[in-house]
Amino acid sequence: MNEKLKFPVLLVHGMGFRDSMHLNYWGRIPAKLEENGCRVYYGNQDSNGTIAANGEFLAEKIREIIEETGAPKLNVIAHSKGGLDMRYAVSTLKMSEYVASLTTISTPHHGSLTVDRLFQLPEFLIRFVAGCSDLWLRICGDKHPDAYEVFKTFTTEAAEEFNRNNPDEPEVYYQSYAFVMKHVWSDMFMFVPGIVVKFFEGPNDGLLTPRAVEWTNFRGVMTGSSNRGISHCDEVDMRRRKLTDKEGEGIRDITEFYVRVVDDLRKKGF
């Protein structure tokens, strides 16, 4: 980028992992953005927190950053559930005056048909899995984890209600991106959920389909330049390396994707 982004960038993580000084959720991405003139901040909300609780936390985080930097607004880039947390903060909690743009990366705006099916399983089993997840995240630093309630927000019915209650704010620029793996074996961490989602819904990033994540100003389905594609983990640089050295259409290094995202925001005056 030839010019600096007008407003600072707030990176908002998704579920199941926390921002950490020693194990950053975003891998090499923040450093790459800073190299390109961005001031980068982190959401640091609970990983397994409810949308309402995390929205309150993020609203306060936004106020802190505004006070610290003197910037009138922020550009927010949110991954997965983090996009829902931010939409709640922007709409329900009236933080739109402080948010110039909200870019969502694989956020389940329309819920998951697969989660709909999974909620047909015995409730005790779902609560057991949720409880194990909460225990681990509490050890990692979550204050108020509630995975069971979060899981319910990923159903299509809950998503429809959420969207009715949290419409886009006209003063905020929204945009969304989807990703897909080219094969279910593209990512060993996403192999099992990827198979399940593919069976019920079709091509996905290991967790979510383009249908689930498409939102305002949808920028399309992103994939890699190799025959591997891009998984939900790859979207936040979990492996801390290039996706591929192979030439061709598509993304070779996820950090380059984020640089293009913020460069596009800069060109739009954000």
Accessible surface in RSA format (square Angstrom, percent):
REM  Atomic radii and reference values for relative SASA: ProtOr
REM  Chains: A
REM  Algorithm: Lee & Richards
REM  Probe-radius: 1.40
REM  Slices: 20
REM RES _ NUM      All-atoms   Total-Side   Main-Chain    Non-polar    All polar
REM                ABS   REL    ABS   REL    ABS   REL    ABS   REL    ABS   REL
RES MET A   1    59.93  31.0   0.76   0.5  59.16 140.9   7.40   6.3  52.52  69.6
RES ASN A   2   150.95 104.1 114.28 110.4  36.67  88.3  28.71  69.1 122.24 118.2
RES GLU A   3   112.72  64.7 104.40  79.0   8.33  19.8  35.64  68.9  77.08  62.9
RES LYS A   4   161.97  79.0 145.01  89.0  16.96  40.4  87.13  78.4  74.85  79.7
RES LEU A   5    10.34   5.8   1.10   0.8   9.24  23.2   1.10   0.8   9.24  24.9
RES LYS A   6   135.79  66.2 112.22  68.9  23.57  56.1  70.81  63.7  64.98  69.2
RES PHE A   7    14.95   7.5  13.33   8.3   1.62   4.2  13.53   8.2   1.42   4.1
RES PRO A   8     0.50   0.4   0.03   0.0   0.47   1.7   0.50   0.4   0.00   0.0
RES VAL A   9     0.22   0.1   0.04   0.0   0.18   0.4   0.22   0.2   0.00   0.0
RES LEU A  10     0.26   0.1   0.23   0.2   0.03   0.1   0.26   0.2   0.00   0.0
RES LEU A  11     0.00   0.0   0.00   0.0   0.00   0.0   0.00   0.0   0.00   0.0
RES VAL A  12     0.00   0.0   0.00   0.0   0.00   0.0   0.00   0.0   0.00   0.0
RES HIS A  13     0.60   0.3   0.37   0.3   0.22   0.6   0.23   0.2   0.36   0.4
RES GLY A  14     2.78   3.4   0.00   N/A   2.78   3.4   1.82   5.0   0.96   2.2
RES MET A  15    46.91  24.3  23.94  15.8  22.97  54.7  17.19  14.6  29.71  39.4
RES GLY A  16    40.46  49.9   0.00   N/A  40.46  49.9  21.49  59.0  18.97  42.5
RES PHE A  17    67.50  33.8  64.34  39.9   3.16   8.2  67.50  40.9   0.00   0.0
RES ARG A  18    46.52  19.5  41.50  21.2   5.02  12.0   7.76  10.6  38.77  23.5
RES ASP A  19    14.56  10.2   3.74   3.7  10.82  25.6   3.80   8.9  10.76  10.7
RES SER A  20    45.84  38.7  33.13  44.2  12.70  29.3  26.63  56.7  19.21  26.9
RES MET A  21   180.46  93.5 135.69  89.8  44.78 106.6 119.10 101.3  61.36  81.3
RES HIS A  22   167.11  91.3 132.55  92.1  34.56  88.4  94.24  97.1  72.87  84.8
RES LEU A  23   102.85  57.3 101.81  72.8   1.04   2.6 102.85  72.2   0.00   0.0
RES ASN A  24    36.02  24.8  32.52  31.4   3.50   8.4  15.48  37.3  20.54  19.9
RES TYR A  25    16.33   7.6  12.79   7.3   3.54   9.2   8.77   6.6   7.56   9.3
RES TRP A  26     0.00   0.0   0.00   0.0   0.00   0.0   0.00   0.0   0.00   0.0
RES GLY A  27    15.94  19.7   0.00   N/A  15.94  19.7   2.84   7.8  13.10  29.3
RES ARG A  28    72.80  30.6  67.65  34.5   5.14  12.2  52.10  71.2  20.70  12.5
RES ILE A  29     0.22   0.1   0.22   0.2   0.00   0.0   0.22   0.2   0.00   0.0
RES PRO A  30     7.47   5.4   7.47   6.8   0.00   0.0   7.47   6.2   0.00   0.0
RES ALA A  31    54.99  50.6  51.01  78.7   3.98   9.1  51.90  73.1   3.08   8.2
RES LYS A  32    72.61  35.4  71.59  43.9   1.02   2.4  21.77  19.6  50.84  54.2
RES LEU A  33     0.11   0.1   0.11   0.1   0.00   0.0   0.11   0.1   0.00   0.0
RES GLU A  34    94.60  54.3  77.97  59.0  16.64  39.6  23.63  45.7  70.98  57.9
RES GLU A  35   131.68  75.6  90.94  68.8  40.74  97.0  46.07  89.1  85.61  69.9
RES ASN A  36    31.77  21.9  23.72  22.9   8.05  19.4   6.35  15.3  25.42  24.6
RES GLY A  37    23.31  28.8   0.00   N/A  23.31  28.8  16.58  45.5   6.73  15.1
RES CYS A  38     7.79   5.9   0.00   0.0   7.79  18.3   1.04   2.6   6.76   7.3
RES ARG A  39   109.64  46.0 102.83  52.4   6.81  16.2  61.01  83.4  48.63  29.5
RES VAL A  40    17.68  11.6   0.11   0.1  17.57  42.3   0.11   0.1  17.57  47.7
RES TYR A  41    48.82  22.8  46.85  26.7   1.97   5.1  32.77  24.6  16.05  19.8
RES TYR A  42    61.34  28.6  56.54  32.2   4.80  12.5  44.47  33.4  16.87  20.8
RES GLY A  43     0.00   0.0   0.00   N/A   0.00   0.0   0.00   0.0   0.00   0.0
RES ASN A  44    52.47  36.2  47.73  46.1   4.74  11.4  13.27  31.9  39.20  37.9
RES GLN A  45     1.15   0.6   1.03   0.8   0.12   0.3   0.00   0.0   1.15   0.9
RES ASP A  46    19.24  13.5  16.09  16.0   3.15   7.5   4.57  10.7  14.68  14.6
RES SER A  47     1.33   1.1   0.00   0.0   1.33   3.1   0.13   0.3   1.20   1.7
RES ASN A  48     0.10   0.1   0.10   0.1   0.00   0.0   0.00   0.0   0.10   0.1
RES GLY A  49     0.29   0.4   0.00   N/A   0.29   0.4   0.29   0.8   0.00   0.0
RES THR A  50    35.43  25.2  35.43  35.9   0.00   0.0  29.72  39.9   5.71   8.6
RES ILE A  51    12.58   7.2  11.64   8.7   0.94   2.3  11.64   8.4   0.94   2.5
RES ALA A  52    46.37  42.6  44.21  68.2   2.16   4.9  44.37  62.5   2.00   5.3
RES ALA A  53    47.33  43.5  33.00  50.9  14.33  32.6  40.67  57.3   6.66  17.6
RES ASN A  54     3.32   2.3   3.32   3.2   0.00   0.0   0.00   0.0   3.32   3.2
RES GLY A  55     0.00   0.0   0.00   N/A   0.00   0.0   0.00   0.0   0.00   0.0
RES GLU A  56    97.16  55.8  92.82  70.2   4.34  10.3  34.25  66.3  62.91  51.4
RES PHE A  57    92.86  46.5  85.31  52.8   7.56  19.7  91.62  55.5   1.24   3.6
RES LEU A  58     0.00   0.0   0.00   0.0   0.00   0.0   0.00   0.0   0.00   0.0
RES ALA A  59     1.85   1.7   1.85   2.9   0.00   0.0   1.85   2.6   0.00   0.0
RES GLU A  60    84.45  48.5  84.45  63.9   0.00   0.0  37.20  72.0  47.25  38.6
RES LYS A  61    40.42  19.7  39.14  24.0   1.28   3.1   8.50   7.6  31.93  34.0
RES ILE A  62     0.00   0.0   0.00   0.0   0.00   0.0   0.00   0.0   0.00   0.0
RES ARG A  63   110.66  46.5 104.58  53.3   6.08  14.5  45.20  61.8  65.47  39.7
RES GLU A  64    86.38  49.6  80.41  60.8   5.97  14.2  34.65  67.0  51.73  42.2
RES ILE A  65     4.39   2.5   4.37   3.3   0.02   0.1   4.39   3.2   0.00   0.0
RES ILE A  66    29.10  16.6  27.72  20.6   1.38   3.3  27.72  20.0   1.38   3.7
RES GLU A  67   152.24  87.4 124.69  94.3  27.55  65.6  51.24  99.1 101.00  82.5
RES GLU A  68   127.12  73.0  90.53  68.5  36.59  87.1  42.92  83.0  84.20  68.7
RES THR A  69    36.44  25.9   3.96   4.0  32.48  77.4  11.47  15.4  24.96  37.7
RES GLY A  70    63.33  78.1   0.00   N/A  63.33  78.1  34.64  95.0  28.70  64.3
RES ALA A  71     7.97   7.3   1.74   2.7   6.23  14.2   7.37  10.4   0.60   1.6
RES PRO A  72    87.87  64.0  74.05  67.5  13.82  50.2  83.39  68.8   4.48  27.9
RES LYS A  73    53.77  26.2  53.77  33.0   0.00   0.0  43.86  39.5   9.91  10.6
RES LEU A  74     0.45   0.2   0.45   0.3   0.00   0.0   0.45   0.3   0.00   0.0
RES ASN A  75     0.00   0.0   0.00   0.0   0.00   0.0   0.00   0.0   0.00   0.0
RES VAL A  76     0.00   0.0   0.00   0.0   0.00   0.0   0.00   0.0   0.00   0.0
RES ILE A  77     0.00   0.0   0.00   0.0   0.00   0.0   0.00   0.0   0.00   0.0
RES ALA A  78     0.00   0.0   0.00   0.0   0.00   0.0   0.00   0.0   0.00   0.0
RES HIS A  79     1.97   1.1   1.97   1.4   0.00   0.0   1.97   2.0   0.00   0.0
RES SER A  80    13.17  11.1  13.17  17.6   0.00   0.0   1.26   2.7  11.92  16.7
RES LYS A  81     2.07   1.0   2.02   1.2   0.05   0.1   1.37   1.2   0.70   0.7
RES GLY A  82     0.00   0.0   0.00   N/A   0.00   0.0   0.00   0.0   0.00   0.0
RES GLY A  83     0.00   0.0   0.00   N/A   0.00   0.0   0.00   0.0   0.00   0.0
RES LEU A  84     5.16   2.9   5.16   3.7   0.00   0.0   5.16   3.6   0.00   0.0
RES ASP A  85     1.49   1.0   1.49   1.5   0.00   0.0   0.00   0.0   1.49   1.5
RES MET A  86     0.00   0.0   0.00   0.0   0.00   0.0   0.00   0.0   0.00   0.0
RES ARG A  87     3.31   1.4   2.57   1.3   0.75   1.8   2.01   2.8   1.30   0.8
RES TYR A  88    42.26  19.7  42.26  24.0   0.00   0.0  19.19  14.4  23.07  28.4
RES ALA A  89     0.00   0.0   0.00   0.0   0.00   0.0   0.00   0.0   0.00   0.0
RES VAL A  90     0.15   0.1   0.00   0.0   0.15   0.4   0.00   0.0   0.15   0.4
RES SER A  91     5.49   4.6   5.02   6.7   0.47   1.1   0.76   1.6   4.73   6.6
RES THR A  92    55.03  39.1  36.22  36.7  18.81  44.8  37.96  51.0  17.07  25.8
RES LEU A  93    37.36  20.8  24.80  17.7  12.56  31.6  28.44  20.0   8.92  24.0
RES LYS A  94   147.75  72.1 137.39  84.3  10.37  24.7  92.82  83.5  54.93  58.5
RES MET A  95     3.32   1.7   3.32   2.2   0.00   0.0   0.00   0.0   3.32   4.4
RES SER A  96    10.39   8.8  10.39  13.9   0.00   0.0   0.00   0.0  10.39  14.6
RES GLU A  97   104.22  59.8  94.66  71.6   9.56  22.8  31.17  60.3  73.05  59.6
RES TYR A  98    62.86  29.3  62.86  35.8   0.00   0.0  25.09  18.9  37.77  46.6
RES VAL A  99     0.00   0.0   0.00   0.0   0.00   0.0   0.00   0.0   0.00   0.0
RES ALA A 100     3.42   3.1   1.09   1.7   2.33   5.3   2.93   4.1   0.49   1.3
RES SER A 101     0.04   0.0   0.04   0.1   0.00   0.0   0.04   0.1   0.00   0.0
RES LEU A 102     0.39   0.2   0.00   0.0   0.39   1.0   0.00   0.0   0.39   1.0
RES THR A 103     0.00   0.0   0.00   0.0   0.00   0.0   0.00   0.0   0.00   0.0
RES THR A 104     3.16   2.2   2.88   2.9   0.28   0.7   1.99   2.7   1.17   1.8
RES ILE A 105     0.07   0.0   0.07   0.1   0.00   0.0   0.07   0.1   0.00   0.0
RES SER A 106     1.52   1.3   1.41   1.9   0.11   0.2   0.16   0.3   1.36   1.9
RES THR A 107     0.55   0.4   0.00   0.0   0.55   1.3   0.00   0.0   0.55   0.8
RES PRO A 108     4.56   3.3   3.94   3.6   0.62   2.3   3.94   3.3   0.62   3.8
RES HIS A 109     0.32   0.2   0.01   0.0   0.31   0.8   0.00   0.0   0.32   0.4
RES HIS A 110    64.36  35.2  59.95  41.7   4.40  11.3  37.29  38.4  27.07  31.5
RES GLY A 111     0.00   0.0   0.00   N/A   0.00   0.0   0.00   0.0   0.00   0.0
RES SER A 112     3.82   3.2   3.82   5.1   0.00   0.0   2.30   4.9   1.51   2.1
RES LEU A 113    75.57  42.1  74.65  53.4   0.92   2.3  74.65  52.4   0.92   2.5
RES THR A 114     5.49   3.9   5.49   5.6   0.00   0.0   5.49   7.4   0.00   0.0
RES VAL A 115    26.48  17.4  26.48  24.0   0.00   0.0  26.48  23.0   0.00   0.0
RES ASP A 116    41.15  28.8  32.69  32.5   8.46  20.0  24.27  57.1  16.89  16.8
RES ARG A 117   122.84  51.6 116.71  59.5   6.13  14.6  12.78  17.5 110.05  66.7
RES LEU A 118    78.01  43.4  77.60  55.5   0.41   1.0  78.01  54.8   0.00   0.0
RES PHE A 119    54.21  27.1  32.93  20.4  21.28  55.4  33.23  20.1  20.98  60.1
RES GLN A 120   143.38  80.2 107.08  78.3  36.29  86.4  45.18  96.2  98.20  74.5
RES LEU A 121    81.06  45.1  73.42  52.5   7.63  19.2  74.29  52.2   6.77  18.2
RES PRO A 122    69.72  50.8  57.58  52.5  12.15  44.1  69.53  57.4   0.19   1.2
RES GLU A 123    93.50  53.7  84.62  64.0   8.88  21.1  33.73  65.2  59.77  48.8
RES PHE A 124   150.56  75.3 139.71  86.5  10.84  28.2 144.41  87.6   6.15  17.6
RES LEU A 125    73.03  40.7  73.03  52.2   0.00   0.0  73.03  51.3   0.00   0.0
RES ILE A 126    17.98  10.2  14.81  11.0   3.17   7.6  17.98  12.9   0.00   0.0
RES ARG A 127   117.84  49.5 110.54  56.3   7.30  17.4  43.00  58.8  74.84  45.4
RES PHE A 128   133.44  66.8 124.96  77.4   8.48  22.1 132.89  80.6   0.55   1.6
RES VAL A 129    78.84  51.9  76.34  69.1   2.50   6.0  77.95  67.7   0.89   2.4
RES ALA A 130     2.53   2.3   2.53   3.9   0.00   0.0   2.53   3.6   0.00   0.0
RES GLY A 131    36.74  45.3   0.00   N/A  36.74  45.3  31.00  85.1   5.74  12.9
RES CYS A 132    65.10  49.2  55.29  61.7   9.81  23.1  28.50  72.2  36.60  39.5
RES SER A 133    32.15  27.2  23.19  31.0   8.95  20.6  21.12  45.0  11.03  15.4
RES ASP A 134    24.96  17.5  24.96  24.8   0.00   0.0  10.56  24.9  14.40  14.4
RES LEU A 135   115.98  64.6 112.30  80.3   3.68   9.2 115.52  81.1   0.45   1.2
RES TRP A 136   150.82  60.5 149.74  72.5   1.08   2.5 131.46  70.1  19.36  31.4
RES LEU A 137     5.87   3.3   5.87   4.2   0.00   0.0   5.87   4.1   0.00   0.0
RES ARG A 138   130.35  54.7 119.07  60.7  11.28  26.9  47.62  65.1  82.73  50.1
RES ILE A 139   122.73  69.8  90.97  67.8  31.77  76.6  98.54  71.0  24.20  65.7
RES CYS A 140    56.05  42.4  25.44  28.4  30.62  72.0  16.19  41.0  39.86  43.0
RES GLY A 141    26.97  33.3   0.00   N/A  26.97  33.3  24.12  66.2   2.85   6.4
RES ASP A 142     3.50   2.5   0.00   0.0   3.50   8.3   0.00   0.0   3.50   3.5
RES LYS A 143   148.13  72.3 138.89  85.2   9.24  22.0  85.64  77.1  62.49  66.6
RES HIS A 144   135.05  73.8 127.70  88.8   7.35  18.8  86.87  89.5  48.18  56.1
RES PRO A 145    13.49   9.8   0.00   0.0  13.49  49.0   0.00   0.0  13.49  83.8
RES ASP A 146    49.44  34.6  48.50  48.3   0.94   2.2  10.49  24.7  38.95  38.8
RES ALA A 147     0.00   0.0   0.00   0.0   0.00   0.0   0.00   0.0   0.00   0.0
RES TYR A 148    23.68  11.1  23.67  13.5   0.01   0.0  10.46   7.9  13.23  16.3
RES GLU A 149    66.36  38.1  65.52  49.6   0.84   2.0  22.11  42.8  44.25  36.1
RES VAL A 150     0.19   0.1   0.04   0.0   0.15   0.4   0.19   0.2   0.00   0.0
RES PHE A 151    46.15  23.1  46.09  28.5   0.06   0.2  46.15  28.0   0.00   0.0
RES LYS A 152    78.96  38.5  78.09  47.9   0.86   2.1  38.36  34.5  40.60  43.2
RES THR A 153    37.38  26.6  33.97  34.4   3.41   8.1  34.10  45.8   3.28   5.0
RES PHE A 154    30.21  15.1  30.08  18.6   0.13   0.3  30.21  18.3   0.00   0.0
RES THR A 155    22.17  15.8  22.17  22.5   0.00   0.0  16.39  22.0   5.78   8.7
RES THR A 156    27.38  19.5  27.37  27.7   0.00   0.0  10.96  14.7  16.42  24.8
RES GLU A 157   139.57  80.1 135.89 102.8   3.69   8.8  51.87 100.3  87.70  71.6
RES ALA A 158    28.60  26.3  21.58  33.3   7.01  16.0  24.87  35.0   3.73   9.9
RES ALA A 159     3.84   3.5   1.50   2.3   2.34   5.3   3.84   5.4   0.00   0.0
RES GLU A 160   102.45  58.8  98.99  74.9   3.46   8.2  31.82  61.5  70.63  57.7
RES GLU A 161    93.05  53.4  93.05  70.4   0.00   0.0  16.90  32.7  76.15  62.2
RES PHE A 162    26.64  13.3  22.83  14.1   3.81   9.9  26.26  15.9   0.38   1.1
RES ASN A 163    26.56  18.3  20.01  19.3   6.55  15.8  14.12  34.0  12.44  12.0
RES ARG A 164   166.18  69.8 137.64  70.2  28.54  68.0  75.09 102.6  91.10  55.2
RES ASN A 165    92.27  63.6  72.43  70.0  19.85  47.8  21.50  51.8  70.77  68.4
RES ASN A 166     4.80   3.3   3.97   3.8   0.84   2.0   0.00   0.0   4.80   4.6
RES PRO A 167    73.17  53.3  68.28  62.2   4.89  17.8  72.45  59.8   0.72   4.5
RES ASP A 168    48.64  34.1  29.57  29.4  19.07  45.1  23.13  54.4  25.51  25.4
RES GLU A 169    33.56  19.3  32.49  24.6   1.07   2.5   1.36   2.6  32.20  26.3
RES PRO A 170   129.01  94.0  89.53  81.6  39.48 143.5 102.40  84.5  26.61 165.4
RES GLU A 171    93.36  53.6  65.09  49.2  28.27  67.3  46.52  90.0  46.84  38.2
RES VAL A 172     9.29   6.1   0.00   0.0   9.29  22.4   0.85   0.7   8.44  22.9
RES TYR A 173    46.12  21.5  39.51  22.5   6.61  17.2  38.18  28.7   7.94   9.8
RES TYR A 174     9.07   4.2   7.71   4.4   1.35   3.5   5.80   4.4   3.26   4.0
RES GLN A 175     1.76   1.0   0.00   0.0   1.76   4.2   0.26   0.6   1.50   1.1
RES SER A 176     0.40   0.3   0.40   0.5   0.00   0.0   0.40   0.8   0.00   0.0
RES TYR A 177    13.65   6.4  13.32   7.6   0.33   0.9   6.93   5.2   6.72   8.3
RES ALA A 178     0.53   0.5   0.52   0.8   0.01   0.0   0.53   0.7   0.00   0.0
RES PHE A 179     2.52   1.3   0.39   0.2   2.14   5.6   0.39   0.2   2.14   6.1
RES VAL A 180    22.33  14.7  22.33  20.2   0.00   0.0  22.33  19.4   0.00   0.0
RES MET A 181    13.39   6.9   3.40   2.2   9.99  23.8   3.40   2.9   9.99  13.2
RES LYS A 182    89.86  43.8  61.57  37.8  28.29  67.4  42.36  38.1  47.51  50.6
RES HIS A 183    70.13  38.3  61.27  42.6   8.86  22.7  50.37  51.9  19.76  23.0
RES VAL A 184    26.27  17.3  23.79  21.5   2.49   6.0  24.11  20.9   2.16   5.9
RES TRP A 185   171.22  68.7 152.55  73.8  18.66  43.8 132.90  70.9  38.31  62.2
RES SER A 186    12.95  10.9   1.36   1.8  11.59  26.7   5.33  11.3   7.62  10.7
RES ASP A 187     1.29   0.9   0.00   0.0   1.29   3.1   1.29   3.0   0.00   0.0
RES MET A 188   151.43  78.4 124.73  82.6  26.70  63.6  92.18  78.4  59.25  78.5
RES PHE A 189   107.76  53.9  86.52  53.6  21.24  55.3  92.03  55.8  15.73  45.0
RES MET A 190    23.60  12.2  23.60  15.6   0.00   0.0  23.60  20.1   0.00   0.0
RES PHE A 191    79.11  39.6  79.08  49.0   0.03   0.1  79.08  47.9   0.03   0.1
RES VAL A 192   101.67  66.9 100.33  90.8   1.35   3.2 100.72  87.5   0.96   2.6
RES PRO A 193    38.51  28.1  34.30  31.3   4.21  15.3  38.51  31.8   0.00   0.0
RES GLY A 194     0.00   0.0   0.00   N/A   0.00   0.0   0.00   0.0   0.00   0.0
RES ILE A 195    73.44  41.8  72.10  53.7   1.34   3.2  72.33  52.1   1.11   3.0
RES VAL A 196    50.43  33.2  47.77  43.2   2.66   6.4  50.43  43.8   0.00   0.0
RES VAL A 197     6.20   4.1   6.20   5.6   0.00   0.0   6.20   5.4   0.00   0.0
RES LYS A 198   106.10  51.8  97.23  59.7   8.87  21.1  63.42  57.1  42.67  45.5
RES PHE A 199   163.63  81.9 131.48  81.4  32.16  83.7 140.24  85.0  23.40  67.0
RES PHE A 200    66.97  33.5  37.29  23.1  29.68  77.2  40.56  24.6  26.41  75.6
RES GLU A 201    41.33  23.7   3.90   3.0  37.43  89.1   9.63  18.6  31.70  25.9
RES GLY A 202    13.98  17.2   0.00   N/A  13.98  17.2  13.19  36.2   0.80   1.8
RES PRO A 203    85.18  62.1  80.99  73.8   4.19  15.2  84.35  69.6   0.84   5.2
RES ASN A 204     5.68   3.9   2.97   2.9   2.71   6.5   0.00   0.0   5.68   5.5
RES ASP A 205     0.51   0.4   0.51   0.5   0.00   0.0   0.18   0.4   0.33   0.3
RES GLY A 206     0.00   0.0   0.00   N/A   0.00   0.0   0.00   0.0   0.00   0.0
RES LEU A 207    69.76  38.9  64.72  46.3   5.04  12.7  64.72  45.5   5.04  13.6
RES LEU A 208    17.32   9.6  14.58  10.4   2.73   6.9  15.49  10.9   1.83   4.9
RES THR A 209     7.46   5.3   6.17   6.3   1.29   3.1   6.48   8.7   0.99   1.5
RES PRO A 210    32.69  23.8  32.13  29.3   0.55   2.0  32.51  26.8   0.18   1.1
RES ARG A 211   100.02  42.0  87.30  44.5  12.72  30.3  78.10 106.7  21.93  13.3
RES ALA A 212     0.65   0.6   0.65   1.0   0.00   0.0   0.65   0.9   0.00   0.0
RES VAL A 213     2.84   1.9   2.28   2.1   0.56   1.4   2.28   2.0   0.56   1.5
RES GLU A 214    81.00  46.5  80.11  60.6   0.89   2.1  12.00  23.2  69.00  56.3
RES TRP A 215    44.60  17.9  34.51  16.7  10.09  23.7  40.52  21.6   4.08   6.6
RES THR A 216    54.83  39.0  42.80  43.4  12.02  28.7  41.92  56.3  12.90  19.5
RES ASN A 217    71.41  49.2  50.94  49.2  20.48  49.3  15.31  36.8  56.10  54.2
RES PHE A 218    60.55  30.3  32.22  20.0  28.33  73.7  32.22  19.5  28.33  81.1
RES ARG A 219    92.22  38.7  68.04  34.7  24.18  57.6  18.04  24.7  74.18  45.0
RES GLY A 220    20.95  25.8   0.00   N/A  20.95  25.8  20.81  57.1   0.15   0.3
RES VAL A 221    68.18  44.9  42.76  38.7  25.42  61.3  42.76  37.2  25.42  68.9
RES MET A 222    41.21  21.3  38.32  25.4   2.89   6.9  23.80  20.2  17.41  23.1
RES THR A 223    41.17  29.3  37.95  38.5   3.22   7.7  37.89  50.9   3.28   5.0
RES GLY A 224     1.29   1.6   0.00   N/A   1.29   1.6   1.03   2.8   0.26   0.6
RES SER A 225     8.80   7.4   0.00   0.0   8.80  20.3   0.20   0.4   8.60  12.0
RES SER A 226    14.88  12.6  14.26  19.0   0.62   1.4  11.27  24.0   3.60   5.1
RES ASN A 227   102.74  70.9  99.73  96.4   3.01   7.3  25.26  60.8  77.49  74.9
RES ARG A 228    52.64  22.1  49.88  25.4   2.76   6.6  38.76  53.0  13.88   8.4
RES GLY A 229     1.94   2.4   0.00   N/A   1.94   2.4   0.22   0.6   1.73   3.9
RES ILE A 230     0.05   0.0   0.00   0.0   0.05   0.1   0.05   0.0   0.00   0.0
RES SER A 231     0.58   0.5   0.29   0.4   0.29   0.7   0.29   0.6   0.29   0.4
RES HIS A 232    14.92   8.2  14.74  10.2   0.18   0.4  12.84  13.2   2.08   2.4
RES CYS A 233    19.55  14.8  15.27  17.0   4.27  10.0   4.27  10.8  15.27  16.5
RES ASP A 234     3.93   2.8   2.24   2.2   1.69   4.0   1.54   3.6   2.39   2.4
RES GLU A 235     0.09   0.1   0.00   0.0   0.09   0.2   0.00   0.0   0.09   0.1
RES VAL A 236     9.55   6.3   9.55   8.6   0.00   0.0   9.55   8.3   0.00   0.0
RES ASP A 237     3.97   2.8   1.54   1.5   2.43   5.7   2.43   5.7   1.54   1.5
RES MET A 238    65.73  34.0  53.39  35.3  12.35  29.4  27.40  23.3  38.33  50.8
RES ARG A 239    59.66  25.0  40.34  20.6  19.32  46.0  30.24  41.3  29.42  17.8
RES ARG A 240    79.76  33.5  64.10  32.7  15.66  37.3  44.57  60.9  35.19  21.3
RES ARG A 241   149.54  62.8 142.32  72.6   7.22  17.2  54.68  74.7  94.85  57.5
RES LYS A 242    96.21  46.9  84.42  51.8  11.79  28.1  48.71  43.8  47.50  50.6
RES LEU A 243    30.95  17.2  10.97   7.9  19.97  50.2  13.68   9.6  17.26  46.5
RES THR A 244    22.05  15.7  12.02  12.2  10.03  23.9  13.01  17.5   9.04  13.7
RES ASP A 245   105.16  73.7  89.55  89.1  15.61  36.9  34.18  80.4  70.98  70.8
RES LYS A 246   118.23  57.7 107.56  66.0  10.67  25.4  75.25  67.7  42.98  45.8
RES GLU A 247   127.76  73.4 114.42  86.6  13.34  31.8  61.66 119.3  66.11  54.0
RES GLY A 248    50.73  62.6   0.00   N/A  50.73  62.6  32.68  89.7  18.05  40.4
RES GLU A 249   168.01  96.5 146.88 111.1  21.13  50.3  68.52 132.5  99.49  81.2
RES GLY A 250    43.94  54.2   0.00   N/A  43.94  54.2  16.41  45.0  27.53  61.7
RES ILE A 251     6.01   3.4   4.51   3.4   1.50   3.6   6.01   4.3   0.00   0.0
RES ARG A 252    65.95  27.7  64.64  33.0   1.31   3.1  18.36  25.1  47.59  28.8
RES ASP A 253     9.34   6.5   9.34   9.3   0.00   0.0   0.08   0.2   9.26   9.2
RES ILE A 254     0.83   0.5   0.83   0.6   0.00   0.0   0.83   0.6   0.00   0.0
RES THR A 255     4.24   3.0   4.12   4.2   0.12   0.3   1.26   1.7   2.98   4.5
RES GLU A 256    71.97  41.3  70.24  53.1   1.73   4.1  24.28  47.0  47.69  38.9
RES PHE A 257     4.70   2.3   4.70   2.9   0.00   0.0   4.70   2.8   0.00   0.0
RES TYR A 258     0.39   0.2   0.39   0.2   0.00   0.0   0.27   0.2   0.13   0.2
RES VAL A 259    24.54  16.2  24.54  22.2   0.00   0.0  24.54  21.3   0.00   0.0
RES ARG A 260   124.09  52.1 118.24  60.3   5.85  13.9  69.36  94.8  54.73  33.2
RES VAL A 261     1.74   1.1   0.91   0.8   0.83   2.0   1.71   1.5   0.02   0.1
RES VAL A 262     0.00   0.0   0.00   0.0   0.00   0.0   0.00   0.0   0.00   0.0
RES ASP A 263    27.80  19.5  27.80  27.7   0.00   0.0   3.52   8.3  24.28  24.2
RES ASP A 264    30.67  21.5  28.87  28.7   1.79   4.2  11.82  27.8  18.85  18.8
RES LEU A 265     0.00   0.0   0.00   0.0   0.00   0.0   0.00   0.0   0.00   0.0
RES ARG A 266    43.94  18.5  33.77  17.2  10.17  24.2   6.90   9.4  37.05  22.5
RES LYS A 267   145.11  70.8 108.36  66.5  36.74  87.5  63.47  57.1  81.64  87.0
RES LYS A 268    89.39  43.6  59.12  36.3  30.27  72.1  49.76  44.8  39.64  42.2
RES GLY A 269    41.31  50.9   0.00   N/A  41.31  50.9  33.76  92.7   7.55  16.9
RES PHE A 270    41.42  20.7  41.19  25.5   0.23   0.6  41.25  25.0   0.17   0.5
END  Absolute sums over single chains surface
CHAIN  1 A    12417.1      10250.3       2166.8       7224.0       5193.1
END  Absolute sums over all chains
TOTAL         12417.1      10250.3       2166.8       7224.0       5193.1
